[in-house]
């Protein structure tokens, strides 16, 4: 069973809070919609893509920190498995 991504949950919450569809952010980043879906469920985007996503979503400094904390939590969880 694949573990859910804490970062993915944060990214999904930010995207939905701005009423942005996965197709819109995928087009902005030049990736497939399935890639965005996967980032929101199980894997992490590359650092550059993450920065672009957070900027596109208009993430506040606190929201950016929340995303970084979630990414760290995913990393710790994965290394414990």
KOLFITOR-603808 format. One record per residue: residue in one letter; residue number from 0; x, y, z of N, C-alpha, C in turn. Coordinates in steps of 0.05 Angstrom, whole numbers, plus 5000, padded with zeros to 4 digits. Atoms other than C-alpha are relative to their C-alpha. Layout:
@rest=A; nr=NUM; n_X=X; n_Y=Y; n_Z=Z; ca_X=X; ca_Y=Y; ca_Z=Z; c_X=X; c_Y=Y; c_Z=Z
...
end
This chain:
@rest=X; nr=0; n_X=5017; n_Y=4976; n_Z=5000; ca_X=5000; ca_Y=5000; ca_Z=5000; c_X=5018; c_Y=5025; c_Z=5000
@rest=X; nr=1; n_X=4984; n_Y=4976; n_Z=5002; ca_X=5027; ca_Y=5068; ca_Z=4981; c_X=4991; c_Y=5020; c_Z=5021
@rest=X; nr=2; n_X=5006; n_Y=4981; n_Z=4979; ca_X=5032; ca_Y=5120; ca_Z=5036; c_X=4992; c_Y=5027; c_Z=4988
@rest=X; nr=3; n_X=5010; n_Y=4973; n_Z=5009; ca_X=4994; ca_Y=5186; ca_Z=5026; c_X=5022; c_Y=5021; c_Z=5007
@rest=X; nr=4; n_X=4981; n_Y=4978; n_Z=4996; ca_X=5037; ca_Y=5248; ca_Z=5020; c_X=4988; c_Y=5023; c_Z=5016
@rest=X; nr=5; n_X=5008; n_Y=4977; n_Z=4985; ca_X=5031; ca_Y=5301; ca_Z=5073; c_X=5003; c_Y=5026; c_Z=4983
@rest=X; nr=6; n_X=4997; n_Y=4977; n_Z=5018; ca_X=5059; ca_Y=5351; ca_Z=5023; c_X=4978; c_Y=5001; c_Z=4980
@rest=X; nr=7; n_X=5021; n_Y=5001; n_Z=5020; ca_X=5008; ca_Y=5328; ca_Z=4972; c_X=4974; c_Y=5012; c_Z=5011
@rest=X; nr=8; n_X=5024; n_Y=4990; n_Z=4987; ca_X=4952; ca_Y=5344; ca_Z=5021; c_X=5001; c_Y=5030; c_Z=5002
@rest=X; nr=9; n_X=4996; n_Y=4971; n_Z=4998; ca_X=4980; ca_Y=5414; ca_Z=5031; c_X=4996; c_Y=5013; c_Z=4972
@rest=X; nr=10; n_X=5003; n_Y=4990; n_Z=5027; ca_X=4986; ca_Y=5425; ca_Z=4956; c_X=4971; c_Y=5000; c_Z=4990
@rest=X; nr=11; n_X=5028; n_Y=5002; n_Z=5008; ca_X=4916; ca_Y=5400; ca_Z=4943; c_X=4983; c_Y=5021; c_Z=5014
@rest=X; nr=12; n_X=5015; n_Y=4980; n_Z=4985; ca_X=4888; ca_Y=5445; ca_Z=4998; c_X=5005; c_Y=5028; c_Z=4988
@rest=X; nr=13; n_X=4993; n_Y=4974; n_Z=5012; ca_X=4924; ca_Y=5506; ca_Z=4968; c_X=4986; c_Y=5004; c_Z=4973
@rest=X; nr=14; n_X=5011; n_Y=4999; n_Z=5027; ca_X=4901; ca_Y=5490; ca_Z=4897; c_X=4969; c_Y=5004; c_Z=5002
@rest=X; nr=15; n_X=5029; n_Y=4998; n_Z=4998; ca_X=4829; ca_Y=5479; ca_Z=4917; c_X=4991; c_Y=5026; c_Z=5013
@rest=X; nr=16; n_X=5007; n_Y=4974; n_Z=4987; ca_X=4829; ca_Y=5541; ca_Z=4962; c_X=5001; c_Y=5023; c_Z=4981
@rest=X; nr=17; n_X=4998; n_Y=4979; n_Z=5020; ca_X=4847; ca_Y=5582; ca_Z=4901; c_X=4982; c_Y=4994; c_Z=4976
@rest=X; nr=18; n_X=5018; n_Y=5008; n_Z=5021; ca_X=4795; ca_Y=5546; ca_Z=4858; c_X=5015; c_Y=4995; c_Z=4973
@rest=X; nr=19; n_X=4983; n_Y=5006; n_Z=5023; ca_X=4849; ca_Y=5522; ca_Z=4810; c_X=4997; c_Y=4970; c_Z=4994
@rest=X; nr=20; n_X=5002; n_Y=5027; n_Z=5008; ca_X=4839; ca_Y=5458; ca_Z=4771; c_X=5028; c_Y=4988; c_Z=4995
@rest=X; nr=21; n_X=4974; n_Y=5014; n_Z=5005; ca_X=4895; ca_Y=5406; ca_Z=4763; c_X=5009; c_Y=5006; c_Z=4971
@rest=X; nr=22; n_X=4992; n_Y=4995; n_Z=5028; ca_X=4893; ca_Y=5419; ca_Z=4688; c_X=5013; c_Y=5027; c_Z=4997
@rest=X; nr=23; n_X=4988; n_Y=4973; n_Z=5002; ca_X=4909; ca_Y=5493; ca_Z=4699; c_X=5029; c_Y=5000; c_Z=5010
@rest=X; nr=24; n_X=4973; n_Y=5000; n_Z=4990; ca_X=4970; ca_Y=5481; ca_Z=4743; c_X=5018; c_Y=4982; c_Z=4983
@rest=X; nr=25; n_X=4984; n_Y=5017; n_Z=5017; ca_X=4993; ca_Y=5424; ca_Z=4698; c_X=5009; c_Y=5016; c_Z=4975
@rest=X; nr=26; n_X=4993; n_Y=4984; n_Z=5024; ca_X=4991; ca_Y=5471; ca_Z=4637; c_X=5021; c_Y=5021; c_Z=5008
@rest=X; nr=27; n_X=4981; n_Y=4979; n_Z=4992; ca_X=5028; ca_Y=5525; ca_Z=4676; c_X=5028; c_Y=4988; c_Z=5004
@rest=X; nr=28; n_X=4974; n_Y=5013; n_Z=4995; ca_X=5083; ca_Y=5476; ca_Z=4695; c_X=5011; c_Y=4985; c_Z=4976
@rest=X; nr=29; n_X=4992; n_Y=5016; n_Z=5023; ca_X=5084; ca_Y=5440; ca_Z=4628; c_X=5003; c_Y=4970; c_Z=5006
@rest=X; nr=30; n_X=5000; n_Y=5028; n_Z=4993; ca_X=5069; ca_Y=5372; ca_Z=4659; c_X=4973; c_Y=4989; c_Z=4995
@rest=X; nr=31; n_X=5026; n_Y=5013; n_Z=5004; ca_X=5014; ca_Y=5321; ca_Z=4651; c_X=4983; c_Y=5004; c_Z=5025
@rest=X; nr=32; n_X=5019; n_Y=4998; n_Z=4977; ca_X=4952; ca_Y=5326; ca_Z=4694; c_X=5004; c_Y=4977; c_Z=5019
@rest=X; nr=33; n_X=4994; n_Y=5024; n_Z=4984; ca_X=4968; ca_Y=5256; ca_Z=4719; c_X=5024; c_Y=5005; c_Z=5019
@rest=X; nr=34; n_X=4977; n_Y=4994; n_Z=4984; ca_X=5034; ca_Y=5283; ca_Z=4745; c_X=4992; c_Y=5017; c_Z=5024
@rest=X; nr=35; n_X=5010; n_Y=4984; n_Z=4978; ca_X=4999; ca_Y=5336; ca_Z=4787; c_X=4984; c_Y=4983; c_Z=5019
@rest=X; nr=36; n_X=5016; n_Y=5018; n_Z=4983; ca_X=4950; ca_Y=5283; ca_Z=4812; c_X=5018; c_Y=4983; c_Z=5017
@rest=X; nr=37; n_X=4981; n_Y=5017; n_Z=4985; ca_X=5008; ca_Y=5238; ca_Z=4833; c_X=5014; c_Y=5017; c_Z=5021
@rest=X; nr=38; n_X=4987; n_Y=4983; n_Z=4980; ca_X=5043; ca_Y=5296; ca_Z=4868; c_X=4981; c_Y=5005; c_Z=5024
@rest=X; nr=39; n_X=5020; n_Y=4995; n_Z=4979; ca_X=4979; ca_Y=5308; ca_Z=4908; c_X=4993; c_Y=4975; c_Z=5016
@rest=X; nr=40; n_X=5007; n_Y=5025; n_Z=4987; ca_X=4974; ca_Y=5235; ca_Z=4927; c_X=5024; c_Y=4987; c_Z=5013
@rest=X; nr=41; n_X=4979; n_Y=5018; n_Z=4989; ca_X=5041; ca_Y=5200; ca_Z=4936; c_X=5028; c_Y=5010; c_Z=4997
@rest=X; nr=42; n_X=4972; n_Y=4992; n_Z=5004; ca_X=5103; ca_Y=5233; ca_Z=4908; c_X=5004; c_Y=5030; c_Z=5002
@rest=X; nr=43; n_X=4994; n_Y=4972; n_Z=4998; ca_X=5137; ca_Y=5300; ca_Z=4912; c_X=5009; c_Y=5011; c_Z=4973
@rest=X; nr=44; n_X=4989; n_Y=4987; n_Z=5024; ca_X=5149; ca_Y=5349; ca_Z=4855; c_X=5029; c_Y=5007; c_Z=5005
@rest=X; nr=45; n_X=4973; n_Y=4990; n_Z=4997; ca_X=5220; ca_Y=5371; ca_Z=4841; c_X=4999; c_Y=5028; c_Z=5014
@rest=X; nr=46; n_X=4999; n_Y=4975; n_Z=4984; ca_X=5242; ca_Y=5431; ca_Z=4883; c_X=4991; c_Y=5024; c_Z=4983
@rest=X; nr=47; n_X=5007; n_Y=4978; n_Z=5018; ca_X=5235; ca_Y=5478; ca_Z=4823; c_X=4970; c_Y=5001; c_Z=4994
@rest=X; nr=48; n_X=5029; n_Y=5002; n_Z=5005; ca_X=5165; ca_Y=5454; ca_Z=4807; c_X=4984; c_Y=5008; c_Z=5025
@rest=X; nr=49; n_X=5014; n_Y=4993; n_Z=4975; ca_X=5145; ca_Y=5460; ca_Z=4880; c_X=5000; c_Y=5030; c_Z=5004
@rest=X; nr=50; n_X=4999; n_Y=4971; n_Z=4997; ca_X=5169; ca_Y=5532; ca_Z=4883; c_X=4981; c_Y=5014; c_Z=4981
@rest=X; nr=51; n_X=5019; n_Y=4988; n_Z=5020; ca_X=5130; ca_Y=5548; ca_Z=4819; c_X=4971; c_Y=4996; c_Z=5008
@rest=X; nr=52; n_X=5027; n_Y=5006; n_Z=4991; ca_X=5068; ca_Y=5515; ca_Z=4847; c_X=4992; c_Y=5019; c_Z=5022
@rest=X; nr=53; n_X=5006; n_Y=4983; n_Z=4977; ca_X=5071; ca_Y=5553; ca_Z=4912; c_X=4997; c_Y=5029; c_Z=4992
@rest=X; nr=54; n_X=5002; n_Y=4972; n_Z=5010; ca_X=5082; ca_Y=5619; ca_Z=4875; c_X=4974; c_Y=5003; c_Z=4985
@rest=X; nr=55; n_X=5025; n_Y=4999; n_Z=5016; ca_X=5024; ca_Y=5604; ca_Z=4827; c_X=4976; c_Y=5001; c_Z=5018
@rest=X; nr=56; n_X=5022; n_Y=5001; n_Z=4981; ca_X=4979; ca_Y=5589; ca_Z=4886; c_X=4999; c_Y=5024; c_Z=5018
@rest=X; nr=57; n_X=4999; n_Y=4976; n_Z=4983; ca_X=4999; ca_Y=5654; ca_Z=4919; c_X=5004; c_Y=4993; c_Z=5029
@rest=X; nr=58; n_X=4996; n_Y=5010; n_Z=4973; ca_X=5022; ca_Y=5616; ca_Z=4981; c_X=5014; c_Y=5021; c_Z=5017
@rest=X; nr=59; n_X=4989; n_Y=4982; n_Z=4981; ca_X=5037; ca_Y=5659; ca_Z=5041; c_X=5026; c_Y=4988; c_Z=5012
@rest=X; nr=60; n_X=4977; n_Y=5012; n_Z=4987; ca_X=5102; ca_Y=5651; ca_Z=5080; c_X=4993; c_Y=4977; c_Z=5019
@rest=X; nr=61; n_X=5009; n_Y=5022; n_Z=4982; ca_X=5064; ca_Y=5609; ca_Z=5131; c_X=4992; c_Y=4975; c_Z=4985
@rest=X; nr=62; n_X=5008; n_Y=5023; n_Z=5016; ca_X=5035; ca_Y=5565; ca_Z=5077; c_X=5025; c_Y=4987; c_Z=4987
@rest=X; nr=63; n_X=4975; n_Y=5011; n_Z=5011; ca_X=5104; ca_Y=5556; ca_Z=5046; c_X=5014; c_Y=4984; c_Z=5022
@rest=X; nr=64; n_X=4988; n_Y=5014; n_Z=4978; ca_X=5131; ca_Y=5536; ca_Z=5114; c_X=4985; c_Y=4974; c_Z=5006
@rest=X; nr=65; n_X=5016; n_Y=5024; n_Z=4996; ca_X=5073; ca_Y=5487; ca_Z=5122; c_X=5007; c_Y=4979; c_Z=4979
@rest=X; nr=66; n_X=4993; n_Y=5019; n_Z=5021; ca_X=5091; ca_Y=5456; ca_Z=5055; c_X=5028; c_Y=4988; c_Z=5005
@rest=X; nr=67; n_X=4973; n_Y=5011; n_Z=4995; ca_X=5165; ca_Y=5449; ca_Z=5074; c_X=4999; c_Y=4981; c_Z=5024
@rest=X; nr=68; n_X=5003; n_Y=5018; n_Z=4977; ca_X=5146; ca_Y=5419; ca_Z=5142; c_X=4987; c_Y=4973; c_Z=4991
@rest=X; nr=69; n_X=5013; n_Y=5025; n_Z=5010; ca_X=5100; ca_Y=5369; ca_Z=5106; c_X=5019; c_Y=4983; c_Z=4984
@rest=X; nr=70; n_X=4980; n_Y=5015; n_Z=5016; ca_X=5155; ca_Y=5350; ca_Z=5057; c_X=5020; c_Y=4986; c_Z=5019
@rest=X; nr=71; n_X=4981; n_Y=5011; n_Z=4981; ca_X=5202; ca_Y=5339; ca_Z=5116; c_X=4987; c_Y=4976; c_Z=5014
@rest=X; nr=72; n_X=5015; n_Y=5022; n_Z=4987; ca_X=5149; ca_Y=5296; ca_Z=5151; c_X=4999; c_Y=4976; c_Z=4982
@rest=X; nr=73; n_X=5001; n_Y=5022; n_Z=5019; ca_X=5142; ca_Y=5254; ca_Z=5088; c_X=5027; c_Y=4986; c_Z=4999
@rest=X; nr=74; n_X=4973; n_Y=5012; n_Z=5002; ca_X=5218; ca_Y=5244; ca_Z=5085; c_X=5006; c_Y=4984; c_Z=5025
@rest=X; nr=75; n_X=4995; n_Y=5015; n_Z=4975; ca_X=5222; ca_Y=5223; ca_Z=5158; c_X=4983; c_Y=4975; c_Z=5001
@rest=X; nr=76; n_X=5017; n_Y=5024; n_Z=5000; ca_X=5163; ca_Y=5176; ca_Z=5150; c_X=5011; c_Y=4979; c_Z=4981
@rest=X; nr=77; n_X=4989; n_Y=5018; n_Z=5020; ca_X=5194; ca_Y=5145; ca_Z=5088; c_X=5025; c_Y=4986; c_Z=5010
@rest=X; nr=78; n_X=4975; n_Y=5013; n_Z=4990; ca_X=5261; ca_Y=5133; ca_Z=5122; c_X=4995; c_Y=4982; c_Z=5023
@rest=X; nr=79; n_X=5007; n_Y=5018; n_Z=4978; ca_X=5227; ca_Y=5100; ca_Z=5181; c_X=4988; c_Y=4974; c_Z=4991
@rest=X; nr=80; n_X=5013; n_Y=5025; n_Z=5011; ca_X=5193; ca_Y=5048; ca_Z=5136; c_X=5021; c_Y=4980; c_Z=4993
end
